[in-house]
Amino acid sequence: MPHDEAAPSSSFDPAIFHTYLHSLLPPVLGATPEELESIFDSEFDERVTRFASEGTGVIYIVKRRDEVEGKLFLIS
């Protein structure tokens, strides 16, 4: 007899994660609000939601000084 139960829904909210990073990164990385905007691009919600649903791996946020001074990168 097959189960017709719905898959558990995700309680991950990218907006809460966004707010969390906005409060965490300035003191930890010495990042300015302008530098933070580079990681919150149009694909941010999709990337972090996919990361949260996979349940494996880590997200790294790296402050790297290359051609663009102080650019932040979201690496998962």
Steps between C-alpha positions, in 0.01 A plus 500: 500500500671827389529793736348825379684710755640833390871550520609705800514866420815699549498755777798682349432868432759673280389841632594400856837369377552828311431700818730272700789549256443877498546505878781241517737595219585864580661421837647163396649600163514874543264525203319819410134502390618573146725192501215281623287586199734300274382170655130589503450481126183396317586129547571517876162364616513213251858403590453502879163322477658228286788477748258467794293231328804286411606474862866446422802717457583842631465860391812711514499876472841624404623856498756502224702786369553454128440749224195625689599630843326310781257296288307233693431159349238246605642153440306183567 
